[in-house]
Amino acid sequence: MTLVSGLLGTINTSQGHGDPSMTAAPSRPFAVRSVSAKILAVVGLLSLAMIAIAAIGTTQMNSIGLELEEIADQNIPLTETVSKVTAHQLEQAILLERLLRLGGIDTGNDTTRFQATMAHFEKLAAQVDAEIKAAEHLAEQALEHAVTEEHAAKFRSILAQLKDIEREHATYDDHALEVVRLIEAGRIEDATELARRVEQEQENLDHELVELMEDLEAFTAASARAAKEHEQQAIRQLVVVSGVSILVGIALSLLIAIRGISRPLKAVTFALDRLAQDDTSVQLTVRSADEIGRLAVAFEAFREKTIEIKRLQAQAREEEERIELEKREVTMRLADELERTVKGVSDRIATAVHELEQTAHSMAATATQTSQRAGTVAAAAEQSSASVQSVASASEELAASIREISRQVSGAMEVAAKTSHQAQASSKTVEGLSASAQRIDDVVRLINDIAEQTNLLALNATIEAARAGEAGKGFAVVASEVKALANQTGKATEDISQQVSEMQNGSARTAEAILTVVQAIARIDEQISGIASAIEEQNAVTAEIARNVADVANGSADISANISDVSHGATDSSAGARQVMATVQDLAGQSSLLQDELDRFLLTIRAA
C-alpha cells in the first residue's frame, strides 16, 4: 500500500498548476523521486506481478503434485497389494477345496497330490500374511504423509480393516490346517464340521477383502477427481490473478509514464520552443523535484535572464540615442557660438584694418584708438578661449557617458554568457535523462528475454506431458496456460519499450530546443558586441572633437598674440607709416585665413 500510495501521489503532483518552483509536498514522498526511479518502479510493478503469478502457480502445482504423489505412491500400490491379497486368498480357498477332495471328503484319497497341495496352501498362507503386512506398512506410510485430515482418517480406517483381515486370515489358516490334520487323523466327521466353519470364515474374509478393494478403488477415484478439480481451480486462479496483475501493472505503469514523465517533459519542450521563438510570456507549471522539475527551474531562470537581456538592450539603445542627440546638440551649439564669436572678431579686425588704411598717414594721432581696438579684440579672444574650454568640458562628459554605456554593455555580455552556461547545463541534464531511459530499455529487454525463456520452458513441459500420455494431460493444460502468460508478459514489455522510446524522442526534442536557445543567446551576444563596437566608434569621434577644440584654442592663442603685436605696433606707430601699413596688410591676411579655417572647421563639425 505504501508503494501504491506513493505512485498515486506522483501522478497527482504532475497535474498541479501555479508556482513553477517544483517544491514537492511532504505528504507525497514519492514525488521527489527521480525519473529513473519512477521508470524502475514501473518495471518493479510488472516484476511483482510476475512473481505473484509464479508464486501462486508454484503453490498450486505443489499441492496438486502432492495429491498425485499420494495417488501414485500410496493409493495405487495399496490397492495393488490388497488385490494380490484377495487373489491369493481366493487361491487358498481353491487349494482348501482341493485338499478336502483329496482328503476323502468329496473324492478319493491321493496322498502325493494331497501333500503337494498342502505345501502349496501353506506357502500361499505365508504369502498372504506377508502381503497383508506389506499392505499395513503402505497404509501406515500413507497415514504419515496424508495430504488432508480426511485422507488421514480414511487411511486409519483402511489400516484398521487390514488389521481385522490379518486376524481373520490367521484364524482361517489355523482352522484350515486343523481341518487337514483331522482328515489325516481319519476324523472325517469332525473335519467336515470344522470345514463348514472354515467355509464361513472364508466367505467373511472374501467379503471384507472385496469391500476393502471397493473402498480403495472409490478412494483412489475420488482422490484423482479432487486432483483434477484442484488442477482446474489452479488454472482459473492463475488466469484471474495474471489478468488482474497485468492490468493493474499496465495501468499504473501508463499513469506513471504518461502523467509523471511524458506529459511534464512535453510541457517543458513546448515552453522551450516558445522561448526559442522569442516568446518570454510563456509560463511553465511543472511541479516536481525530479530531473524534469529541475529542468523547469532552469527554464524559469533562463526566461528571466532573457527578459533582463532584452530590457538592457532596449535601455542601451535608448541611452545611445540620447547620447547621440545630446552630442549633436552640444556640437551644433558650440559651432554656432564659435561662429558668432569669431565672426565678431573678424568683423572688428576688418573694421580696424579699414580704419588703419584710412588713417595710415595720421598713425600717430590714432595710435591710442588702435590700442583700444586691440584690447577689445584680446577680450573677444579670451571669451572665445573660454567657450572652447566649455566645449572641452562637454566633450569630457560625453566621453564619460560613453564609457558608462560600455560598462553596462559588458555586464549584459556577462549575463548572456551565464545564461548560455545554464542552458548547456540543462542540455546535459536532458542527456542524463536519455541515458536513464536507455538503461530502462535494457531492463525491459531483460524481462522480455525472461518471458521467452518461460515460453520455452512451457513448450518443454508440453512435450514432456505429451510423452506421459493420459496422465500428463493436466500438466499439458498448465504448460499451455504458462505459455499464454509468458506471451502476455512479452506484449506488456513491448508496450513499455514503446513508452520508453517515446520518452527518448521527447528528450531529443528537448535537447534540440535547448540548442536553439543557446544559438539565440549567441546571436544576442553578437548584437551586444556590435553595440560595443559602435560605442568605441563614438568614443573615437568624441576624441576627434576634443582634438579639434584644442586646435581652436591654439587659434585663439594665436589671435591673442597677433592682437598683442597690433597693440605694440600702435604703440610704436611712430616708427613709420610703412611699418604700420605692412602690419595692417598682414593682419588683414591673417583675418581672412582665420575666417577660411573657421568655415571649414564649422562645416566639418556640422556634417559630423
VMD Tcl script that draws the C-alpha trace (Angstrom):
set ca {
  {0.00 0.00 0.00}
  {2.90 2.37 0.70}
  {4.29 1.87 -2.81}
  {0.91 2.33 -4.50}
  {0.14 5.46 -2.43}
  {3.49 6.93 -3.39}
  {2.88 6.24 -7.05}
  {-0.56 7.86 -6.94}
  {0.98 10.85 -5.16}
  {3.43 11.27 -8.01}
  {0.62 11.14 -10.54}
  {-1.39 13.84 -8.71}
  {1.68 16.06 -8.31}
  {2.32 16.02 -12.06}
  {-1.17 17.53 -12.60}
  {-0.55 20.62 -10.40}
  {-0.62 24.20 -11.70}
  {0.65 27.50 -10.38}
  {4.05 28.41 -9.00}
  {6.75 26.57 -11.02}
  {9.02 26.27 -8.02}
  {8.82 22.47 -8.20}
  {8.84 22.04 -4.39}
  {7.26 18.64 -3.60}
  {4.65 18.43 -0.83}
  {5.78 16.49 2.29}
  {2.67 14.25 2.09}
  {3.83 12.92 -1.27}
  {7.26 11.39 -0.65}
  {7.39 9.59 -3.98}
  {7.05 12.89 -5.87}
  {10.68 13.71 -5.11}
  {11.93 10.54 -6.78}
  {13.99 10.84 -9.96}
  {12.74 9.88 -13.42}
  {14.89 6.75 -13.37}
  {13.31 5.74 -10.02}
  {9.82 6.19 -11.50}
  {10.67 4.06 -14.51}
  {12.24 1.42 -12.26}
  {9.01 1.48 -10.24}
  {7.14 0.59 -13.45}
  {9.48 -2.35 -14.02}
  {9.16 -3.30 -10.34}
  {5.36 -3.40 -10.56}
  {5.46 -5.73 -13.54}
  {8.13 -7.85 -11.83}
  {5.99 -8.11 -8.67}
  {3.04 -9.18 -10.82}
  {5.15 -11.91 -12.44}
  {6.48 -13.03 -9.03}
  {2.92 -13.21 -7.64}
  {1.79 -15.27 -10.62}
  {4.78 -17.59 -10.29}
  {4.25 -17.97 -6.51}
  {0.57 -18.83 -6.89}
  {1.30 -21.23 -9.74}
  {4.10 -22.93 -7.79}
  {1.92 -23.32 -4.68}
  {-0.96 -24.80 -6.64}
  {1.31 -27.12 -8.61}
  {2.98 -28.32 -5.40}
  {-0.43 -29.09 -3.88}
  {-1.55 -30.95 -6.98}
  {1.80 -32.75 -7.09}
  {1.35 -33.95 -3.51}
  {-2.12 -35.25 -4.33}
  {-0.87 -37.06 -7.43}
  {2.11 -38.38 -5.47}
  {-0.28 -39.74 -2.83}
  {-2.29 -41.48 -5.53}
  {0.76 -42.86 -7.35}
  {2.93 -43.78 -4.35}
  {0.28 -44.80 -1.79}
  {-3.25 -45.37 -3.10}
  {-2.35 -47.37 -6.20}
  {0.34 -49.58 -4.53}
  {-2.02 -50.21 -1.60}
  {-4.82 -51.16 -3.99}
  {-2.50 -53.49 -5.92}
  {-1.33 -55.13 -2.69}
  {-4.90 -55.68 -1.47}
  {-5.74 -57.07 -4.92}
  {-2.91 -59.58 -4.53}
  {-4.14 -60.49 -1.05}
  {-7.64 -61.06 -2.44}
  {-6.38 -63.16 -5.35}
  {-4.11 -65.27 -3.19}
  {-6.84 -65.71 -0.59}
  {-9.17 -66.99 -3.31}
  {-6.41 -69.28 -4.49}
  {-6.05 -70.52 -0.90}
  {-9.77 -71.29 -0.85}
  {-9.42 -73.26 -4.06}
  {-6.50 -75.21 -2.63}
  {-8.50 -75.91 0.53}
  {-11.34 -77.30 -1.57}
  {-8.81 -79.43 -3.39}
  {-7.36 -80.65 -0.06}
  {-10.83 -81.60 1.11}
  {-11.45 -83.55 -2.08}
  {-8.07 -85.23 -1.93}
  {-8.62 -85.98 1.76}
  {-11.63 -88.13 1.03}
  {-14.43 -85.80 1.92}
  {-15.63 -85.31 -1.64}
  {-13.25 -87.53 -3.68}
  {-10.84 -90.45 -3.26}
  {-7.60 -90.27 -1.30}
  {-4.43 -89.39 -3.17}
  {-1.56 -88.97 -0.70}
  {1.02 -87.44 -3.10}
  {-1.27 -84.81 -4.52}
  {-2.60 -84.14 -1.02}
  {0.87 -83.38 0.35}
  {1.78 -81.16 -2.63}
  {-1.45 -79.23 -2.33}
  {-0.91 -78.90 1.41}
  {2.57 -77.46 0.87}
  {1.22 -75.00 -1.70}
  {-1.57 -73.97 0.67}
  {0.89 -73.28 3.48}
  {3.10 -71.31 1.11}
  {0.15 -69.18 -0.03}
  {-0.88 -68.66 3.60}
  {2.57 -67.27 4.41}
  {2.50 -65.16 1.23}
  {-0.93 -63.73 2.07}
  {0.28 -62.89 5.58}
  {3.33 -61.12 4.13}
  {1.18 -59.23 1.63}
  {-1.20 -58.15 4.40}
  {1.81 -56.92 6.39}
  {3.03 -55.04 3.30}
  {-0.43 -53.51 2.86}
  {-0.42 -52.44 6.51}
  {3.02 -50.86 6.04}
  {1.78 -48.96 2.97}
  {-1.29 -47.81 4.92}
  {0.92 -46.58 7.78}
  {3.14 -44.62 5.34}
  {0.07 -43.16 3.66}
  {-1.24 -42.12 7.08}
  {2.04 -40.32 7.84}
  {2.05 -38.48 4.51}
  {-1.67 -37.81 4.20}
  {-2.40 -34.54 2.38}
  {-5.57 -33.75 4.33}
  {-7.13 -34.85 7.62}
  {-9.92 -36.51 5.65}
  {-7.37 -38.67 3.84}
  {-5.66 -39.46 7.17}
  {-8.98 -40.67 8.63}
  {-9.54 -42.82 5.54}
  {-6.10 -44.39 5.82}
  {-6.67 -45.08 9.53}
  {-9.90 -46.87 8.62}
  {-8.10 -48.91 5.94}
  {-5.34 -49.80 8.41}
  {-7.95 -50.99 10.93}
  {-9.63 -53.11 8.23}
  {-6.28 -54.64 7.32}
  {-5.65 -55.48 10.98}
  {-9.04 -57.22 11.15}
  {-8.34 -59.08 7.90}
  {-4.94 -60.11 9.27}
  {-6.55 -61.59 12.40}
  {-9.33 -63.29 10.44}
  {-6.84 -64.71 7.95}
  {-4.71 -66.10 10.77}
  {-7.82 -67.74 12.24}
  {-8.75 -69.05 8.79}
  {-5.28 -70.55 8.30}
  {-5.34 -72.20 11.74}
  {-8.77 -73.72 11.19}
  {-7.89 -74.84 7.66}
  {-4.75 -76.60 8.91}
  {-6.82 -78.13 11.74}
  {-9.23 -79.50 9.10}
  {-6.28 -81.02 7.25}
  {-4.92 -82.61 10.44}
  {-8.37 -84.08 11.24}
  {-8.52 -85.53 7.74}
  {-5.08 -87.04 8.17}
  {-6.23 -88.49 11.52}
  {-9.31 -90.00 9.89}
  {-11.77 -87.90 11.83}
  {-13.84 -87.12 8.80}
  {-16.96 -86.01 10.64}
  {-15.06 -83.58 12.82}
  {-13.17 -82.36 9.76}
  {-16.46 -81.90 7.87}
  {-17.99 -79.88 10.67}
  {-14.89 -77.71 11.02}
  {-14.69 -77.33 7.23}
  {-18.17 -75.78 7.23}
  {-16.95 -73.26 9.81}
  {-13.81 -72.59 7.73}
  {-16.02 -72.04 4.69}
  {-17.99 -69.39 6.60}
  {-14.76 -67.74 7.72}
  {-13.58 -67.81 4.11}
  {-16.76 -66.12 2.90}
  {-16.42 -63.42 5.58}
  {-12.77 -62.88 4.69}
  {-13.54 -62.70 0.97}
  {-16.36 -60.24 1.64}
  {-14.12 -57.98 3.72}
  {-11.36 -58.10 1.09}
  {-13.81 -57.22 -1.70}
  {-15.28 -54.42 0.42}
  {-11.77 -53.11 1.15}
  {-10.94 -53.26 -2.57}
  {-14.07 -51.30 -3.43}
  {-13.27 -48.69 -0.75}
  {-9.71 -48.31 -2.05}
  {-10.88 -48.01 -5.65}
  {-13.51 -45.42 -4.69}
  {-10.98 -43.53 -2.54}
  {-8.41 -43.55 -5.36}
  {-11.01 -42.37 -7.88}
  {-12.15 -39.61 -5.51}
  {-8.53 -38.51 -4.98}
  {-7.97 -38.41 -8.74}
  {-11.14 -36.35 -9.22}
  {-10.07 -33.98 -6.43}
  {-6.64 -33.58 -8.04}
  {-8.34 -32.84 -11.36}
  {-10.64 -30.26 -9.72}
  {-7.70 -28.66 -7.92}
  {-5.83 -28.52 -11.20}
  {-8.74 -26.73 -12.91}
  {-9.11 -24.42 -9.90}
  {-5.39 -23.60 -10.04}
  {-5.68 -22.78 -13.73}
  {-8.64 -20.48 -13.06}
  {-6.79 -18.75 -10.22}
  {-3.70 -18.29 -12.36}
  {-5.77 -16.80 -15.18}
  {-7.63 -14.42 -12.85}
  {-4.54 -13.36 -10.86}
  {-2.49 -12.99 -14.03}
  {-5.13 -10.89 -15.73}
  {-5.68 -8.64 -12.73}
  {-1.94 -8.27 -12.02}
  {-1.09 -7.47 -15.62}
  {-3.97 -5.00 -15.99}
  {-3.12 -3.22 -12.71}
  {0.59 -3.20 -13.56}
  {0.00 -1.81 -17.05}
  {-2.48 0.79 -15.76}
  {-0.14 2.07 -13.04}
  {2.80 1.95 -15.45}
  {0.93 4.03 -18.02}
  {-0.12 6.52 -15.35}
  {3.46 6.93 -14.13}
  {4.95 7.07 -17.64}
  {2.39 9.49 -19.11}
  {1.48 11.78 -16.20}
  {4.74 11.60 -14.28}
  {7.26 11.70 -17.16}
  {5.88 12.17 -20.68}
  {3.37 14.97 -20.03}
  {5.73 17.19 -17.92}
  {8.52 16.62 -20.43}
  {6.25 17.68 -23.30}
  {5.30 20.81 -21.32}
  {8.98 21.70 -20.87}
  {9.66 21.08 -24.58}
  {6.71 23.25 -25.62}
  {7.82 26.08 -23.30}
  {11.39 25.92 -24.64}
  {10.09 26.05 -28.22}
  {8.03 29.15 -27.37}
  {11.01 30.77 -25.66}
  {13.20 29.94 -28.66}
  {10.63 31.83 -30.76}
  {11.27 34.91 -28.57}
  {8.05 34.50 -26.56}
  {9.01 35.39 -22.98}
  {5.40 35.37 -21.72}
  {5.23 31.56 -21.65}
  {4.65 30.03 -18.18}
  {5.77 26.51 -17.14}
  {3.60 24.84 -14.46}
  {5.51 21.58 -13.89}
  {5.76 20.95 -10.12}
  {8.08 18.08 -9.19}
  {11.55 17.62 -7.74}
  {12.94 15.20 -10.30}
  {15.13 15.95 -13.33}
  {12.16 17.42 -15.20}
  {11.39 19.71 -12.25}
  {14.99 20.90 -12.12}
  {14.83 21.48 -15.86}
  {11.71 23.60 -15.33}
  {13.55 25.65 -12.67}
  {16.42 26.20 -15.09}
  {13.91 27.21 -17.77}
  {12.34 29.84 -15.49}
  {15.78 31.26 -14.61}
  {16.70 31.32 -18.29}
  {13.42 33.07 -19.16}
  {14.07 35.75 -16.53}
  {17.62 36.25 -17.82}
  {16.29 36.59 -21.36}
  {13.79 39.24 -20.24}
  {16.60 41.08 -18.41}
  {18.82 40.98 -21.50}
  {16.03 42.41 -23.64}
  {15.47 45.17 -21.09}
  {19.19 46.02 -21.06}
  {19.27 46.05 -24.85}
  {16.34 48.46 -25.01}
  {17.93 50.63 -22.32}
  {21.25 50.65 -24.20}
  {19.52 51.69 -27.41}
  {17.67 54.49 -25.63}
  {20.89 55.65 -23.94}
  {22.74 55.58 -27.24}
  {20.05 57.64 -28.94}
  {20.02 60.10 -26.05}
  {23.82 60.48 -26.11}
  {23.80 60.91 -29.86}
  {21.14 63.60 -29.60}
  {22.98 65.41 -26.80}
  {26.25 65.21 -28.69}
  {24.60 66.65 -31.78}
  {23.01 69.46 -29.79}
  {26.27 70.34 -27.99}
  {28.23 70.25 -31.22}
  {25.76 72.49 -33.05}
  {25.57 74.85 -30.09}
  {29.35 75.13 -29.85}
  {29.64 75.58 -33.59}
  {27.09 78.40 -33.60}
  {28.71 80.08 -30.62}
  {32.18 79.78 -32.13}
  {30.94 81.12 -35.44}
  {29.36 84.15 -33.79}
  {32.42 84.86 -31.68}
  {35.00 84.52 -34.44}
  {32.78 86.37 -36.92}
  {32.54 89.25 -34.49}
  {36.33 89.22 -34.09}
  {36.82 89.09 -37.85}
  {34.40 91.93 -38.38}
  {36.15 94.03 -35.82}
  {39.56 93.23 -37.33}
  {38.29 94.23 -40.78}
  {36.95 97.47 -39.42}
  {40.24 98.14 -37.71}
  {42.18 97.44 -40.90}
  {39.90 99.75 -42.84}
  {40.37 102.48 -40.30}
  {44.13 101.90 -40.25}
  {44.25 102.27 -44.00}
  {42.30 105.50 -43.83}
  {44.44 106.84 -41.09}
  {47.76 105.50 -42.27}
  {49.06 108.97 -42.76}
  {47.86 110.01 -39.31}
  {49.16 106.92 -37.42}
  {50.37 108.81 -34.50}
  {47.06 110.54 -33.99}
  {45.11 107.31 -33.97}
  {47.61 105.17 -32.02}
  {45.51 105.41 -28.88}
  {42.35 104.31 -30.76}
  {44.24 101.39 -32.29}
  {45.42 100.30 -28.84}
  {41.83 100.35 -27.57}
  {40.65 98.27 -30.52}
  {43.41 95.79 -29.86}
  {42.20 95.47 -26.23}
  {38.70 94.74 -27.45}
  {40.00 92.01 -29.75}
  {42.01 90.49 -26.89}
  {38.87 90.35 -24.72}
  {36.99 88.66 -27.54}
  {39.84 86.18 -27.91}
  {39.66 85.41 -24.21}
  {35.89 84.88 -24.49}
  {36.50 82.53 -27.43}
  {39.07 80.64 -25.38}
  {36.54 80.28 -22.52}
  {33.94 78.93 -24.97}
  {36.46 76.43 -26.25}
  {37.09 75.29 -22.68}
  {33.30 74.76 -22.26}
  {33.30 72.62 -25.39}
  {36.22 70.60 -24.00}
  {34.35 70.01 -20.71}
  {31.24 68.86 -22.58}
  {33.40 66.51 -24.64}
  {34.84 65.01 -21.43}
  {31.31 64.46 -20.05}
  {30.29 62.85 -23.34}
  {33.28 60.51 -23.17}
  {32.39 59.56 -19.56}
  {28.80 58.73 -20.60}
  {30.09 56.55 -23.42}
  {32.40 54.70 -21.01}
  {29.42 54.04 -18.67}
  {27.40 52.62 -21.58}
  {30.37 50.43 -22.50}
  {30.47 49.10 -18.92}
  {26.73 48.27 -18.98}
  {27.10 46.51 -22.33}
  {29.95 44.44 -20.87}
  {27.65 43.47 -17.98}
  {24.97 42.42 -20.45}
  {27.54 40.27 -22.26}
  {28.43 38.56 -18.97}
  {24.72 37.88 -18.25}
  {24.35 36.34 -21.73}
  {27.40 34.13 -21.11}
  {26.00 32.92 -17.75}
  {22.62 32.19 -19.36}
  {24.36 30.21 -22.11}
  {26.16 28.11 -19.46}
  {22.84 27.42 -17.70}
  {21.27 26.29 -20.99}
  {24.23 23.99 -21.62}
  {23.81 22.53 -18.09}
  {20.12 21.91 -18.90}
  {21.21 20.12 -22.08}
  {23.48 17.85 -20.02}
  {20.55 17.07 -17.68}
  {18.44 16.04 -20.70}
  {21.32 13.85 -21.92}
  {21.39 12.15 -18.48}
  {17.62 11.55 -18.79}
  {18.15 9.91 -22.21}
  {20.85 7.66 -20.69}
  {18.44 6.60 -17.86}
  {15.77 5.81 -20.46}
  {18.33 3.67 -22.36}
  {19.15 1.73 -19.18}
  {15.43 1.11 -18.59}
  {15.12 -0.13 -22.15}
  {17.86 -2.67 -21.33}
  {15.89 -3.83 -18.25}
  {12.74 -4.22 -20.39}
  {14.70 -6.33 -22.88}
  {15.89 -8.49 -19.97}
  {12.26 -9.03 -18.87}
  {11.35 -9.92 -22.46}
  {14.19 -12.49 -22.52}
  {12.85 -13.98 -19.27}
  {9.37 -14.23 -20.84}
  {10.86 -16.01 -23.87}
  {12.70 -18.44 -21.57}
  {9.41 -19.06 -19.71}
  {7.72 -19.73 -23.06}
  {10.47 -22.23 -23.94}
  {10.10 -23.97 -20.55}
  {6.32 -24.19 -21.11}
  {6.97 -25.79 -24.52}
  {9.30 -28.35 -22.92}
  {6.65 -29.06 -20.26}
  {4.08 -29.63 -23.05}
  {6.42 -32.10 -24.77}
  {7.03 -33.97 -21.50}
  {3.28 -34.04 -20.80}
  {2.68 -35.47 -24.28}
  {5.21 -38.20 -23.56}
  {3.43 -39.00 -20.30}
  {0.26 -39.79 -22.22}
  {-3.11 -39.71 -20.50}
  {-1.56 -38.98 -17.08}
  {0.14 -35.83 -18.38}
  {-2.90 -34.11 -19.90}
  {-3.34 -31.93 -16.83}
  {0.28 -30.80 -17.00}
  {-0.17 -30.03 -20.70}
  {-3.04 -27.67 -19.87}
  {-0.96 -25.94 -17.16}
  {2.01 -25.63 -19.54}
  {-0.28 -24.09 -22.17}
  {-1.55 -21.52 -19.65}
  {2.03 -20.67 -18.57}
  {2.95 -20.22 -22.22}
  {0.00 -17.84 -22.70}
  {1.07 -15.86 -19.63}
  {4.63 -15.62 -21.00}
  {3.23 -14.27 -24.28}
  {1.16 -11.67 -22.37}
  {4.29 -10.65 -20.46}
  {6.16 -10.24 -23.77}
  {3.39 -7.99 -25.11}
  {3.47 -5.92 -21.92}
  {7.25 -5.43 -22.25}
  {6.72 -4.33 -25.87}
  {4.28 -1.64 -24.64}
  {6.82 -0.48 -22.06}
  {9.55 -0.37 -24.73}
  {7.30 1.84 -26.87}
  {6.71 4.24 -23.95}
  {10.46 4.40 -23.22}
  {11.11 5.11 -26.94}
  {8.60 8.00 -26.84}
  {10.33 9.37 -23.73}
  {13.73 9.18 -25.52}
  {12.25 11.06 -28.51}
  {10.90 13.75 -26.13}
  {14.38 14.07 -24.56}
  {15.92 14.52 -28.03}
  {13.41 17.26 -28.89}
  {14.17 18.98 -25.56}
  {17.89 18.90 -26.33}
  {17.22 20.44 -29.77}
  {15.13 23.21 -28.18}
  {17.92 23.97 -25.68}
  {20.41 24.11 -28.56}
  {18.14 26.63 -30.32}
  {18.08 28.77 -27.16}
  {21.89 28.65 -26.92}
  {22.14 29.78 -30.54}
  {19.71 32.65 -29.82}
  {21.93 33.72 -26.91}
  {24.92 33.64 -29.25}
  {23.10 35.97 -31.64}
  {22.26 38.30 -28.73}
  {25.94 38.26 -27.76}
  {26.86 39.23 -31.33}
  {24.39 42.15 -31.21}
  {25.84 43.32 -27.90}
  {29.32 43.11 -29.44}
  {28.07 45.29 -32.31}
  {26.77 47.82 -29.79}
  {30.16 47.81 -28.08}
  {31.87 48.44 -31.41}
  {29.50 51.36 -32.13}
  {30.28 52.82 -28.70}
  {34.01 52.55 -29.45}
  {33.42 54.48 -32.67}
  {31.50 57.15 -30.75}
  {34.40 57.36 -28.32}
  {36.77 57.93 -31.24}
  {34.52 60.68 -32.65}
  {34.45 62.36 -29.23}
  {38.23 62.26 -29.10}
  {38.35 63.86 -32.53}
  {36.05 66.64 -31.33}
  {38.37 67.21 -28.38}
  {41.35 67.49 -30.71}
  {39.50 69.99 -32.92}
  {38.59 72.06 -29.85}
  {42.28 72.05 -28.88}
  {43.13 73.34 -32.34}
  {40.59 76.16 -31.92}
  {42.15 77.01 -28.56}
  {45.53 77.25 -30.25}
  {43.99 79.52 -32.89}
  {42.59 81.75 -30.17}
  {46.04 81.95 -28.59}
  {47.44 82.99 -31.96}
  {44.80 85.69 -32.22}
  {45.72 86.99 -28.79}
  {49.37 87.05 -29.77}
  {48.60 88.89 -33.00}
  {46.43 91.43 -31.20}
  {49.32 91.97 -28.79}
  {51.54 92.65 -31.76}
  {48.99 95.15 -33.09}
  {48.97 96.86 -29.71}
  {52.74 97.07 -29.75}
  {52.57 98.27 -33.32}
  {50.16 101.00 -32.34}
  {52.49 102.00 -29.50}
  {55.40 102.04 -31.90}
  {53.38 103.73 -34.67}
  {55.81 106.46 -34.55}
  {58.27 104.05 -36.26}
  {56.75 104.83 -39.53}
  {53.69 104.57 -41.71}
  {55.16 101.84 -43.88}
  {55.63 99.53 -40.98}
  {52.06 100.26 -39.88}
  {50.68 99.60 -43.37}
  {52.64 96.37 -43.62}
  {51.33 95.29 -40.27}
  {47.76 96.21 -41.29}
  {48.02 94.22 -44.50}
  {49.46 91.25 -42.64}
  {46.62 91.47 -40.14}
  {44.05 91.53 -42.96}
  {45.60 88.40 -44.48}
  {45.58 86.58 -41.14}
  {41.94 87.56 -40.59}
  {40.95 86.17 -43.98}
  {42.89 82.97 -43.32}
  {41.25 82.63 -39.93}
  {37.80 83.05 -41.49}
  {38.51 80.36 -44.08}
  {39.77 77.92 -41.46}
  {36.77 78.65 -39.30}
  {34.35 77.98 -42.16}
  {36.00 74.64 -42.91}
  {36.01 73.65 -39.25}
  {32.33 74.54 -38.79}
  {31.43 72.64 -41.96}
  {33.20 69.55 -40.59}
  {31.56 69.81 -37.17}
  {28.03 70.24 -38.58}
  {28.47 67.39 -41.02}
  {29.63 65.02 -38.25}
}
mol new
graphics top color blue
foreach p $ca { graphics top sphere $p radius 0.5 }
foreach p [lrange $ca 0 end-1] q [lrange $ca 1 end] { graphics top cylinder $p $q radius 0.2 }
display resetview
